[in-house]
Amino acid sequence: MKASRLSQKLHKWLGLLVGVQLVIWTISGFYMVVVDIDIIHGDHLVQPAAEMSTKSLRSFSTIATQLAETHADAQAMALVSSGDRAVIKIEFPNNTLLFDSLTAEPLAPIDSGTIDQLAITYYAGSGVIENITFINSDPPREIGARPLPLWRVDFDDAWGTTFYISPVTGALVTRRHTLWRVFDFLWMLHIMDYDEREDVNNTLLQVVTLFAFLLVLSGAWYLYFRLNVKSWFTKVPS
C-alpha cells in the first residue's frame, strides 16, 4: 500500500475512533470557559458572611477558658459562624457540640424546626423553600465525600438551588444548582472518569489522548501528500 493511501486510511480510522470524544472535549471546554466559575460555585446564591460582633470576639477568650475548665476532654475549640450569629464549636473525641459565644450555654443541634430559618439566613435568591430532607445514609453523589448527617434544603428558584447544612454546627457545607450539575456532568465527560469524576489522569483518558495525538500526526502526514510538499523542493528553477 502506498504511503499516501496508508496515511489517508490511518487518519480516517483514527478520526472515527476518537472523533466523538474530540467533539465532547470541545463542547465541555466551551461551557467551562463561557460560564463564570463563581456562578458554577453558586457564590451568587449565598449571602455574604456576616462579620462576627465585637462583643462575641471580646467574650470568646473568657468563655473559651470557662468551657475548657468544664470540658477537659475537649480536643479543639473555635469561634464559628452559624447562620447570622457567632457560636463556639468544641470537638470532642466522639462528637462536636456548639455553645453560645456569650453565655457558654450548650446549643441544641439544628432540627427540623429551625433548619428553614437557618437556610433563609444563608440564601440570597428570590425563591422559597420547597423541600427539607435529613440525610443520614445514601448520600447524593453531588456532595462528594462530605460526611453525614446533613440537612438538604431545596429552593424552588430558577437555579434549582440546593443547600447542604450541617445539623451539628449549622454551617453551610456546600451548595448545588442546575449550572453546577451541568458542569459536573460535562466535567465527567471531559476527563472520562465516569465513576468518581475526579481522576484527571486515568488510563482511559491517557489512551484516548494518545490516539488524538496520533490523529494529528496522521493528519499532518496525509496533508504532506495532499499538498505534494515534496515537489516544492524538487522543482527545477527556470
Backbone as CSV, one residue per row, in Angstrom:
resi,resn,N_x,N_y,N_z,CA_x,CA_y,CA_z,C_x,C_y,C_z
1,MET,0.851,-1.196,0.000,0.000,0.000,0.000,0.886,1.246,0.000
2,LYS,0.556,2.188,-0.879,1.334,3.410,-0.934,1.212,4.189,0.375
3,ALA,2.286,4.948,0.675,2.294,5.714,1.917,1.161,6.729,1.944
4,SER,0.841,7.327,0.804,-0.244,8.321,0.767,-1.585,7.683,1.106
5,ARG,-1.798,6.474,0.558,-3.038,5.751,0.844,-3.094,5.321,2.305
6,LEU,-1.969,4.867,2.832,-1.903,4.456,4.231,-2.195,5.630,5.162
7,SER,-1.637,6.787,4.867,-1.871,7.965,5.712,-3.334,8.361,5.708
8,GLN,-3.983,8.226,4.565,-5.406,8.561,4.462,-6.254,7.616,5.299
9,LYS,-5.995,6.323,5.155,-6.776,5.336,5.914,-6.536,5.467,7.417
10,LEU,-5.280,5.661,7.789,-4.957,5.800,9.204,-5.649,7.010,9.807
11,HIS,-5.628,8.113,9.084,-6.267,9.335,9.581,-7.783,9.146,9.690
12,LYS,-8.371,8.465,8.716,-9.817,8.248,8.727,-10.236,7.383,9.918
13,TRP,-9.538,6.284,10.152,-9.941,5.384,11.220,-9.653,5.960,12.602
14,LEU,-8.570,6.702,12.715,-8.316,7.379,13.986,-9.376,8.437,14.254
15,GLY,-9.804,9.117,13.202,-10.864,10.111,13.348,-12.169,9.495,13.811
16,LEU,-12.495,8.318,13.244,-13.706,7.610,13.669,-13.589,7.142,15.113
17,LEU,-12.385,6.783,15.513,-12.168,6.237,16.854,-12.287,7.308,17.938
18,VAL,-11.723,8.465,17.710,-11.687,9.490,18.766,-12.495,10.735,18.415
19,GLY,-13.169,10.724,17.264,-13.895,11.922,16.832,-14.969,12.379,17.801
20,VAL,-15.750,11.420,18.320,-16.838,11.780,19.251,-16.270,12.434,20.507
21,GLN,-15.161,11.873,21.027,-14.570,12.444,22.236,-14.004,13.834,21.962
22,LEU,-13.483,14.052,20.763,-12.985,15.389,20.409,-14.121,16.409,20.425
23,VAL,-15.292,16.001,19.943,-16.457,16.887,19.973,-16.865,17.168,21.420
24,ILE,-16.841,16.113,22.244,-17.191,16.275,23.665,-16.210,17.210,24.347
25,TRP,-14.919,17.064,24.070,-13.918,17.955,24.652,-14.189,19.404,24.250
26,THR,-14.583,19.602,23.012,-14.847,20.961,22.522,-16.062,21.577,23.213
27,ILE,-17.160,20.810,23.278,-18.391,21.323,23.886,-18.211,21.572,25.382
28,SER,-17.635,20.601,26.076,-17.451,20.748,27.528,-16.466,21.865,27.837
29,GLY,-15.405,21.969,27.047,-14.447,23.049,27.260,-15.065,24.409,27.022
30,PHE,-15.931,24.494,26.009,-16.621,25.757,25.718,-17.495,26.176,26.898
31,TYR,-18.222,25.223,27.465,-19.086,25.516,28.623,-18.254,26.010,29.801
32,MET,-17.132,25.361,30.050,-16.287,25.737,31.181,-15.692,27.125,31.016
33,VAL,-15.463,27.534,29.778,-14.908,28.865,29.519,-15.984,29.943,29.586
34,VAL,-17.163,29.636,29.049,-18.215,30.648,28.934,-18.876,30.942,30.278
35,VAL,-19.156,29.915,31.078,-19.866,30.117,32.348,-18.845,30.452,33.436
36,ASP,-19.018,31.599,34.058,-18.080,32.068,35.082,-17.992,31.066,36.234
37,ILE,-16.767,30.832,36.708,-16.556,29.825,37.750,-17.238,30.210,39.060
38,ASP,-17.387,31.511,39.331,-18.075,31.941,40.554,-19.557,31.572,40.498
39,ILE,-20.132,31.618,39.291,-21.525,31.181,39.130,-21.623,29.680,39.329
40,ILE,-20.674,28.938,38.768,-20.658,27.490,38.966,-20.586,27.168,40.465
41,HIS,-19.774,27.911,41.197,-19.638,27.674,42.638,-20.893,28.083,43.411
42,GLY,-21.788,28.849,42.790,-23.009,29.270,43.463,-22.817,30.437,44.416
43,ASP,-21.760,31.234,44.199,-21.496,32.362,45.100,-22.647,33.370,45.085
44,HIS,-23.331,33.503,43.950,-24.414,34.469,43.822,-25.661,34.045,44.596
45,LEU,-25.696,32.812,45.075,-26.871,32.300,45.784,-26.750,32.406,47.298
46,VAL,-25.581,32.850,47.771,-25.314,32.860,49.209,-25.049,34.283,49.684
47,GLN,-25.680,34.632,50.796,-25.446,35.938,51.396,-23.988,36.062,51.842
48,PRO,-23.403,37.259,51.724,-22.040,37.437,52.253,-21.995,37.084,53.729
49,ALA,-20.922,36.466,54.148,-20.804,36.047,55.543,-20.856,37.258,56.464
50,ALA,-21.696,37.177,57.479,-21.814,38.277,58.434,-20.571,38.347,59.314
51,GLU,-20.103,39.550,59.547,-18.948,39.707,60.420,-19.348,39.428,61.867
52,MET,-18.471,38.757,62.585,-18.754,38.462,63.982,-18.738,39.754,64.794
53,SER,-19.664,39.861,65.709,-19.753,41.076,66.512,-18.527,41.241,67.402
54,THR,-18.214,42.497,67.679,-17.089,42.786,68.573,-17.323,42.179,69.943
55,LYS,-18.582,42.150,70.363,-18.913,41.598,71.671,-18.587,40.110,71.716
56,SER,-18.906,39.386,70.629,-18.616,37.951,70.584,-17.113,37.701,70.582
57,LEU,-16.388,38.515,69.837,-14.939,38.346,69.759,-14.280,38.612,71.109
58,ARG,-14.754,39.650,71.801,-14.164,40.004,73.090,-14.458,38.965,74.154
59,SER,-15.658,38.371,74.085,-16.038,37.405,75.119,-15.480,36.017,74.854
60,PHE,-14.974,35.789,73.626,-14.542,34.443,73.260,-13.460,33.916,74.193
61,SER,-12.459,34.738,74.489,-11.357,34.281,75.332,-11.856,33.854,76.712
62,THR,-12.730,34.661,77.298,-13.254,34.348,78.628,-14.123,33.091,78.605
63,ILE,-15.034,33.044,77.633,-15.939,31.896,77.538,-15.162,30.624,77.202
64,ALA,-14.152,30.761,76.326,-13.358,29.595,75.940,-12.619,29.021,77.150
65,THR,-12.085,29.901,77.968,-11.390,29.443,79.178,-12.354,28.726,80.114
66,GLN,-13.543,29.297,80.257,-14.560,28.692,81.111,-14.968,27.313,80.598
67,LEU,-15.164,27.187,79.302,-15.564,25.910,78.716,-14.437,24.885,78.792
68,ALA,-13.202,25.344,78.648,-12.066,24.425,78.738,-11.956,23.827,80.130
69,GLU,-12.298,24.611,81.135,-12.232,24.117,82.513,-13.319,23.092,82.810
70,THR,-14.477,23.268,82.171,-15.607,22.374,82.451,-15.687,21.196,81.479
71,HIS,-14.874,21.237,80.423,-14.874,20.152,79.433,-13.423,19.754,79.159
72,ALA,-12.877,19.000,80.082,-11.460,18.640,79.996,-11.152,17.731,78.809
73,ASP,-12.162,17.055,78.265,-11.913,16.142,77.145,-12.014,16.832,75.789
74,ALA,-12.187,18.170,75.788,-12.270,18.899,74.520,-10.950,18.798,73.766
75,GLN,-11.039,18.528,72.471,-9.844,18.391,71.641,-9.531,19.648,70.841
76,ALA,-10.565,20.394,70.490,-10.367,21.632,69.725,-11.537,22.551,69.979
77,MET,-11.276,23.853,69.882,-12.295,24.847,70.161,-12.118,26.012,69.195
78,ALA,-13.240,26.518,68.655,-13.146,27.626,67.699,-14.425,28.439,67.719
79,LEU,-14.283,29.717,67.405,-15.427,30.603,67.256,-15.830,30.576,65.788
80,VAL,-17.063,30.153,65.490,-17.505,29.988,64.110,-18.851,30.677,63.913
81,SER,-19.190,30.883,62.652,-20.489,31.465,62.315,-21.496,30.355,62.076
82,SER,-22.664,30.527,62.637,-23.769,29.612,62.403,-24.969,30.463,62.027
83,GLY,-25.226,30.553,60.722,-26.262,31.466,60.283,-25.813,32.896,60.484
84,ASP,-26.601,33.655,61.242,-26.280,35.070,61.457,-25.718,35.330,62.852
85,ARG,-25.203,34.316,63.520,-24.639,34.524,64.847,-23.333,33.765,65.007
86,ALA,-22.558,34.185,65.995,-21.285,33.517,66.295,-21.502,32.526,67.434
87,VAL,-20.938,31.331,67.291,-21.050,30.300,68.316,-19.673,29.668,68.515
88,ILE,-19.525,28.975,69.620,-18.270,28.282,69.898,-18.453,26.801,69.600
89,LYS,-17.599,26.298,68.733,-17.642,24.882,68.371,-16.542,24.143,69.124
90,ILE,-16.937,23.096,69.826,-15.963,22.277,70.553,-16.011,20.850,70.009
91,GLU,-14.847,20.362,69.649,-14.741,18.992,69.138,-14.282,18.066,70.263
92,PHE,-15.067,17.027,70.496,-14.767,16.017,71.492,-14.337,14.733,70.766
93,PRO,-13.846,13.745,71.501,-13.402,12.511,70.833,-14.472,11.851,69.969
94,ASN,-15.736,11.937,70.396,-16.786,11.217,69.670,-17.862,12.094,69.050
95,ASN,-17.821,13.376,69.302,-18.846,14.247,68.720,-18.383,15.706,68.738
96,THR,-19.241,16.585,68.232,-18.983,18.020,68.202,-20.212,18.728,68.743
97,LEU,-20.004,19.695,69.625,-21.107,20.428,70.228,-20.904,21.931,70.041
98,LEU,-22.017,22.656,70.083,-21.987,24.111,69.973,-22.399,24.745,71.291
99,PHE,-21.796,25.908,71.563,-22.113,26.652,72.776,-22.300,28.120,72.413
100,ASP,-23.178,28.768,73.159,-23.406,30.199,72.953,-22.121,30.965,73.247
101,SER,-21.733,31.859,72.335,-20.462,32.575,72.489,-20.508,33.662,73.553
102,LEU,-21.703,33.950,74.063,-21.828,34.989,75.092,-22.148,34.421,76.469
103,THR,-22.874,33.297,76.495,-23.314,32.753,77.784,-22.699,31.392,78.113
104,ALA,-22.064,30.759,77.151,-21.472,29.425,77.314,-22.525,28.339,77.463
105,GLU,-23.789,28.652,77.196,-24.847,27.648,77.281,-24.777,26.713,76.072
106,PRO,-24.974,25.408,76.296,-24.971,24.479,75.158,-26.143,24.745,74.221
107,LEU,-25.924,24.574,72.933,-26.956,24.796,71.931,-27.413,23.466,71.363
108,ALA,-28.693,23.376,71.123,-29.251,22.140,70.569,-28.852,21.995,69.107
109,PRO,-28.725,20.757,68.621,-28.456,20.544,67.193,-29.543,21.187,66.339
110,ILE,-29.201,21.502,65.104,-30.160,22.107,64.196,-31.219,21.071,63.842
111,ASP,-32.469,21.325,64.223,-33.531,20.358,63.975,-34.479,20.867,62.892
112,SER,-35.520,20.088,62.644,-36.467,20.426,61.586,-37.226,21.722,61.868
113,GLY,-37.271,22.106,63.122,-37.995,23.326,63.467,-37.212,24.599,63.209
114,THR,-35.905,24.492,63.056,-35.081,25.688,62.869,-34.273,25.687,61.573
115,ILE,-34.203,24.562,60.878,-33.372,24.482,59.679,-33.854,25.441,58.596
116,ASP,-35.180,25.650,58.492,-35.674,26.542,57.448,-35.230,27.977,57.688
117,GLN,-35.280,28.410,58.952,-34.843,29.770,59.266,-33.349,29.936,59.030
118,LEU,-32.584,28.919,59.361,-31.144,28.978,59.159,-30.818,29.039,57.673
119,ALA,-31.511,28.225,56.871,-31.273,28.215,55.427,-31.578,29.573,54.812
120,ILE,-32.627,30.218,55.287,-33.013,31.524,54.751,-31.946,32.572,55.037
121,THR,-31.263,32.454,56.190,-30.206,33.429,56.507,-29.028,33.300,55.536
122,TYR,-28.837,32.121,54.975,-27.754,31.928,54.004,-28.172,32.320,52.589
123,TYR,-29.444,32.215,52.294,-29.942,32.293,50.913,-30.014,33.727,50.404
124,ALA,-29.502,33.940,49.187,-29.523,35.271,48.586,-30.462,35.346,47.387
125,GLY,-31.172,34.253,47.102,-32.062,34.227,45.953,-33.451,34.747,46.275
126,SER,-34.364,34.547,45.305,-35.725,35.066,45.448,-36.762,33.958,45.601
127,GLY,-36.320,32.706,45.642,-37.265,31.607,45.761,-37.648,31.323,47.201
128,VAL,-38.489,30.323,47.369,-38.895,29.884,48.707,-38.486,28.423,48.865
129,ILE,-38.451,27.991,50.115,-38.064,26.600,50.386,-39.145,25.659,49.880
130,GLU,-38.724,24.681,49.094,-39.643,23.712,48.512,-39.647,22.405,49.282
131,ASN,-38.474,22.015,49.792,-38.384,20.716,50.461,-37.187,20.703,51.403
132,ILE,-37.349,20.026,52.546,-36.266,19.862,53.516,-36.144,18.374,53.833
133,THR,-34.922,17.861,53.723,-34.690,16.432,53.946,-33.486,16.234,54.847
134,PHE,-33.618,15.340,55.811,-32.490,14.983,56.669,-31.814,13.758,56.074
135,ILE,-30.546,13.871,55.768,-29.811,12.780,55.116,-28.809,12.188,56.104
136,ASN,-29.003,10.928,56.438,-28.039,10.243,57.301,-27.531,8.936,56.701
137,SER,-27.945,8.660,55.457,-27.441,7.493,54.738,-27.668,7.707,53.250
138,ASP,-27.011,6.906,52.433,-27.129,7.003,50.975,-26.989,8.446,50.493
139,PRO,-25.835,9.059,50.699,-25.655,10.462,50.318,-25.733,10.658,48.809
140,PRO,-26.299,11.755,48.358,-26.303,12.038,46.918,-24.879,12.226,46.413
141,ARG,-24.625,11.822,45.179,-23.279,11.874,44.634,-22.732,13.294,44.594
142,GLU,-23.617,14.280,44.481,-23.164,15.655,44.297,-22.506,16.272,45.535
143,ILE,-22.583,15.625,46.688,-21.892,16.181,47.855,-20.510,15.579,48.032
144,GLY,-20.129,14.644,47.164,-18.791,14.068,47.246,-18.584,13.275,48.526
145,ALA,-17.416,13.491,49.127,-17.043,12.718,50.314,-17.409,13.418,51.617
146,ARG,-18.212,14.441,51.551,-18.580,15.164,52.772,-19.352,14.253,53.720
147,PRO,-19.000,14.279,54.994,-19.607,13.332,55.941,-21.061,13.656,56.256
148,LEU,-21.799,12.616,56.552,-23.181,12.741,57.005,-23.199,12.750,58.523
149,PRO,-24.301,13.203,59.133,-25.562,13.625,58.504,-25.510,15.065,58.010
150,LEU,-26.472,15.385,57.136,-26.627,16.736,56.610,-28.108,17.023,56.398
151,TRP,-28.442,18.285,56.512,-29.765,18.730,56.096,-29.682,19.162,54.634
152,ARG,-30.626,18.704,53.828,-30.742,19.155,52.436,-31.950,20.075,52.331
153,VAL,-31.721,21.281,51.825,-32.789,22.265,51.668,-32.873,22.641,50.194
154,ASP,-34.023,22.354,49.570,-34.236,22.667,48.156,-35.109,23.913,48.031
155,PHE,-34.704,24.815,47.135,-35.475,26.022,46.854,-36.133,25.894,45.480
156,ASP,-37.244,26.589,45.295,-37.992,26.478,44.037,-37.616,27.581,43.051
157,ASP,-36.380,28.075,43.113,-35.973,29.151,42.223,-35.563,28.621,40.850
158,ALA,-35.265,29.548,39.936,-34.897,29.185,38.568,-33.569,28.452,38.495
159,TRP,-32.752,28.575,39.543,-31.437,27.938,39.552,-31.477,26.483,40.015
160,GLY,-32.613,26.046,40.584,-32.670,24.694,41.150,-31.726,24.558,42.329
161,THR,-31.734,25.561,43.204,-30.755,25.646,44.284,-30.995,24.613,45.379
162,THR,-29.907,24.020,45.845,-29.935,23.114,46.987,-28.824,23.488,47.940
163,PHE,-29.163,23.644,49.228,-28.171,23.881,50.273,-28.015,22.605,51.101
164,TYR,-26.766,22.327,51.481,-26.481,21.238,52.416,-25.899,21.852,53.672
165,ILE,-26.587,21.638,54.796,-26.253,22.312,56.048,-25.972,21.288,57.134
166,SER,-24.932,21.548,57.906,-24.570,20.642,58.995,-25.587,20.758,60.133
167,PRO,-26.136,19.631,60.610,-27.063,19.685,61.747,-26.348,19.911,63.068
168,VAL,-25.028,19.786,63.057,-24.250,19.974,64.287,-23.842,21.424,64.457
169,THR,-23.214,21.984,63.431,-22.701,23.353,63.539,-23.607,24.380,62.894
170,GLY,-24.509,23.946,62.032,-25.347,24.894,61.307,-24.621,25.550,60.154
171,ALA,-23.416,25.099,59.848,-22.633,25.688,58.761,-23.181,25.239,57.410
172,LEU,-23.086,26.134,56.441,-23.442,25.781,55.075,-22.285,24.969,54.492
173,VAL,-22.474,23.667,54.370,-21.397,22.772,53.946,-21.095,22.943,52.469
174,THR,-22.138,22.979,51.642,-21.959,23.229,50.209,-23.302,23.598,49.609
175,ARG,-23.269,24.092,48.389,-24.500,24.420,47.673,-24.379,23.887,46.248
176,ARG,-25.518,23.511,45.702,-25.563,22.978,44.349,-26.725,23.625,43.592
177,HIS,-26.587,23.719,42.279,-27.664,24.267,41.443,-27.513,23.704,40.039
178,THR,-28.440,24.033,39.164,-28.508,23.397,37.853,-27.236,23.582,37.038
179,LEU,-26.693,24.805,36.992,-25.493,25.040,36.196,-24.301,24.261,36.759
180,TRP,-24.244,24.097,38.078,-23.178,23.265,38.663,-23.357,21.820,38.223
181,ARG,-24.590,21.336,38.234,-24.840,19.946,37.873,-24.511,19.684,36.400
182,VAL,-24.822,20.666,35.541,-24.430,20.544,34.131,-22.911,20.507,34.020
183,PHE,-22.237,21.400,34.759,-20.774,21.437,34.758,-20.208,20.099,35.218
184,ASP,-20.783,19.549,36.269,-20.299,18.285,36.816,-20.431,17.159,35.790
185,PHE,-21.557,17.141,35.069,-21.772,16.121,34.042,-20.775,16.283,32.902
186,LEU,-20.578,17.524,32.443,-19.632,17.770,31.354,-18.192,17.500,31.797
187,TRP,-17.896,17.803,33.059,-16.560,17.512,33.595,-16.294,16.010,33.558
188,MET,-17.312,15.211,33.904,-17.184,13.758,33.841,-16.836,13.316,32.418
189,LEU,-17.547,13.877,31.434,-17.279,13.528,30.044,-15.915,14.037,29.598
190,HIS,-15.526,15.192,30.107,-14.277,15.824,29.686,-13.062,15.024,30.137
191,ILE,-13.083,14.576,31.401,-11.921,13.839,31.920,-12.098,12.327,31.789
192,MET,-13.263,11.902,31.312,-13.536,10.486,31.055,-13.419,9.616,32.307
193,ASP,-13.758,10.196,33.447,-13.852,9.424,34.694,-15.339,9.314,35.009
194,TYR,-15.952,8.207,34.626,-17.402,8.063,34.704,-17.880,7.531,36.055
195,ASP,-16.963,7.363,36.987,-17.310,6.839,38.302,-17.224,7.945,39.353
196,GLU,-16.006,8.310,39.727,-15.814,9.311,40.777,-15.794,10.743,40.252
197,ARG,-15.506,10.899,38.946,-15.439,12.232,38.324,-14.351,13.106,38.932
198,GLU,-13.256,12.486,39.337,-12.177,13.238,39.982,-10.802,12.962,39.387
199,ASP,-10.619,11.779,38.821,-9.290,11.357,38.361,-9.004,11.939,36.976
200,VAL,-8.151,12.967,36.936,-7.823,13.615,35.661,-6.621,12.952,34.992
201,ASN,-6.184,11.840,35.534,-5.035,11.135,34.969,-5.336,9.643,34.819
202,ASN,-6.602,9.333,34.513,-6.990,7.930,34.420,-6.510,7.307,33.104
203,THR,-6.485,5.986,33.074,-5.934,5.260,31.928,-6.714,5.519,30.645
204,LEU,-8.040,5.536,30.732,-8.864,5.763,29.544,-8.550,7.111,28.913
205,LEU,-8.437,8.146,29.744,-8.118,9.477,29.227,-6.746,9.489,28.567
206,GLN,-5.794,8.819,29.168,-4.448,8.767,28.603,-4.453,8.077,27.241
207,VAL,-5.197,6.964,27.129,-5.240,6.223,25.870,-5.889,7.053,24.765
208,VAL,-7.037,7.666,25.079,-7.740,8.463,24.071,-6.908,9.684,23.676
209,THR,-6.220,10.289,24.641,-5.350,11.423,24.335,-4.221,10.999,23.389
210,LEU,-3.682,9.814,23.614,-2.636,9.306,22.730,-3.164,9.126,21.312
211,PHE,-4.361,8.547,21.189,-4.949,8.367,19.864,-5.260,9.712,19.201
212,ALA,-5.672,10.688,20.000,-5.930,12.019,19.448,-4.638,12.640,18.920
213,PHE,-3.543,12.417,19.636,-2.249,12.919,19.176,-1.836,12.214,17.881
214,LEU,-2.074,10.916,17.804,-1.770,10.184,16.577,-2.647,10.664,15.421
215,LEU,-3.880,11.057,15.751,-4.764,11.609,14.721,-4.162,12.874,14.111
216,VAL,-3.622,13.733,14.965,-2.987,14.960,14.485,-1.777,14.628,13.603
217,LEU,-0.954,13.683,14.057,0.236,13.312,13.290,-0.142,12.692,11.941
218,SER,-1.154,11.815,11.957,-1.582,11.192,10.697,-2.172,12.230,9.756
219,GLY,-2.858,13.230,10.341,-3.398,14.304,9.515,-2.298,15.118,8.855
220,ALA,-1.242,15.370,9.613,-0.103,16.102,9.042,0.574,15.278,7.948
221,TRP,0.658,13.963,8.192,1.268,13.063,7.201,0.432,13.036,5.916
222,TYR,-0.892,12.927,6.075,-1.793,12.911,4.919,-1.737,14.239,4.174
223,LEU,-1.668,15.332,4.930,-1.602,16.653,4.306,-0.314,16.809,3.482
224,TYR,0.732,16.175,3.953,2.017,16.214,3.235,1.847,15.687,1.811
225,PHE,1.100,14.588,1.688,0.883,14.025,0.360,-0.158,14.822,-0.431
226,ARG,-1.199,15.299,0.227,-2.240,16.052,-0.473,-1.687,17.339,-1.077
227,LEU,-0.786,17.982,-0.372,-0.210,19.238,-0.872,1.035,18.998,-1.723
228,ASN,1.414,17.716,-1.818,2.592,17.367,-2.614,3.799,18.213,-2.183
229,VAL,4.042,18.222,-0.881,5.104,19.054,-0.321,6.460,18.705,-0.920
230,LYS,6.662,17.420,-1.220,7.961,17.004,-1.747,8.329,17.744,-3.028
231,SER,7.293,18.030,-3.847,7.546,18.704,-5.122,8.021,20.134,-4.946
232,TRP,7.718,20.718,-3.781,8.142,22.100,-3.557,9.666,22.221,-3.570
233,PHE,10.310,21.132,-3.171,11.767,21.193,-3.006,12.513,20.548,-4.186
234,THR,11.730,20.048,-5.152,12.396,19.365,-6.289,12.172,20.068,-7.611
235,LYS,11.467,21.172,-7.594,11.233,21.905,-8.831,12.527,22.479,-9.350
236,VAL,12.712,22.394,-10.658,13.915,22.941,-11.282,13.645,24.395,-11.640
237,PRO,14.455,25.309,-11.145,14.225,26.719,-11.445,14.373,26.995,-12.935
238,SER,13.542,27.847,-13.470,13.603,28.164,-14.885,14.710,29.164,-15.194
